[in-house]
Amino acid sequence: MRPSTREFSDRGRLRTRFATQIRRVALIAGCLFFSTPCNPVGALSAETPRARPNLVFLLADQLRASATGYGGDPNVRTPNLDRLAAASVNFRNAVSVCPVCTPYRAALMTGRFPTTTGMFLNDLYLPDEERCFAEILRDAGYTTGYIGKWHLDGHGRESFIPPERRQGFEYWKAAECDHNYHHSHYYEGDSPEKRFWDGYDAFAQTRDAQQYIREHARNGRPFALFVSYGIPHFPHETAPDRFKALYPPERIRFLPNVPPALQTDALRREAQGYYAHISALDECVGDILRTLAETGIEQDTILVFTSDHGEMLASHGVPVTTKQVPWDESARVPFLLRYPRAHATGRVTTTPLTTPDILPTILRLAGLKIPKTVEGRDLSAVVRRGRELRDRAALYMNVAPFARPDLNRAYRALRTARYTYVRALDGPWLLFDDARDPFQLNNLLGQPHAQPLVHQLDQHLRAELKRIGDDFQPAAFYVEKFGYELAPHGSISYAPGAKVQSPKRAR
């Protein structure tokens, strides 16, 4: 029997502390509002490097926000993530700035939008001149480490990434891109020797992360460790059997926005593997949580769990492998931030967050200055103070679609605490009331009562685009502006020996 919208919504609500801690003399009040830039570069911290928090950043690949127990999915079992959500600030309206791998990762590392950096296609090389997350933290006294999928080097998915191209990360067990989960490669330190993770790579990467945490827990310096998992990105059928056994295909229950005609046996097998990978990921998260507790540093560690983009699984009729589209299943991602020292625990916030906001928010939580180049907003007051920024809207986009042109369009979009608004090149495209219509089944465009709201959101969108210098042109404009040569599939070639491409006019 097909579950109702109410049933899914009720489950999410059923599974879903306010405190203040002063660490500096003042914050610029305008930082709390949508209309004011948030780069308080003159604000200094009284904390010494030794007293600054550690950072453990756990990044999944292709995990949509709803596909957890706490997110309301009646299929999946994620006990560790559910416990983490109950102990974290849960950003319910977090979106991927550009729902595909490389653009998200570039925005995460730089705090800048894809139309500024030129990083809006997969398999590009992030320019050396960009000032990135690990470089900022390392200059502030942090030791830095990266484990797992990188996808920012653009020199081929199998290629060795030398230290000078790692954007400030010191400890290194990573590869550009590999989703062969039972035989995935990586490179370690300065060695160009290709190595392979032992068994299912997410488990091996977690063990390595646990060892890193143990070794750095009490060495006198704060550390920042990024663990970038490949799962639950397809291929879904390669999930470990013991997790697949949790999800008999015939018992899979699809979202109400999946057309009945697409609920085939093949889709059920895809969903089985997807949920199995997620439960495996949940086990990894549990191992990391236990290690932070055992080493006694969980109170002084900023722990983030999130994903680079979501997974459609045929929602709205969009096939499994299609990304970049604006609907929630693709664009909305989980974002949990736990930092007990700052009382960042046990709270759901409706304040929207987009990828470039992550860097400035974490820098301020660590008592560090935000570089002037950063375009994202500092949301640390939401984390520390429990403020709800109800006038804020998070910007996300698809600059140059490169898969399924029949379904995929260039767009600019806003996510507010209640609405999703999407503009295509030919005008407004989608408007959803996410509070009343969580599965985005009712496009409000064209309804007379919605026209004032459309006008308001469109003005908001134009203001945000003006702030970052984007006048929303067709994809060919940006391809030419940044000097790219596209492969037949519409993006950058990642075939062995392909030309390395990097934005020529990045600023």
Secondary structure, DSSP 4 states (H G I P E B T S, - for coil): -PPPHHHHHHHHHHT--------SS---GGGGSTTS----TT------GGGSPEEEEEEEES--TTSSTTTT-SS---HHHHHHHHTSEEETTEE-SSSSHHHHHHHHHHS--HHHH---STTPPPPTTS--HHHHHHHTT-EEEEEEE-----S-TTS---GGGSTT--EEEEES----TTS-EEEETT----EE-SSSHHHHHHHHHHHHHHHHTTSSS-EEEEEEEEEESSPGGGS-HHHHTTS-GGG----TTS-GGG--HHHHHHHHHHHHHHHHHHHHHHHHHHHHHHTT-GGGEEEEEEES----TTGGG--TT----SSHHHHB--EEEEBGGGTB-SEEE---EEGGGHHHHHHHHTT-PPPTT--S---HHHHHH----TT--EEEEESS--S-TTT---EEEEE-SSEEEEEETTEEEEEEETTT-TT-----TT-GGGHHHHHHHHHHHHHHHHHTT-----HHHHHHHTT----TTSS---STTPPP---TT--
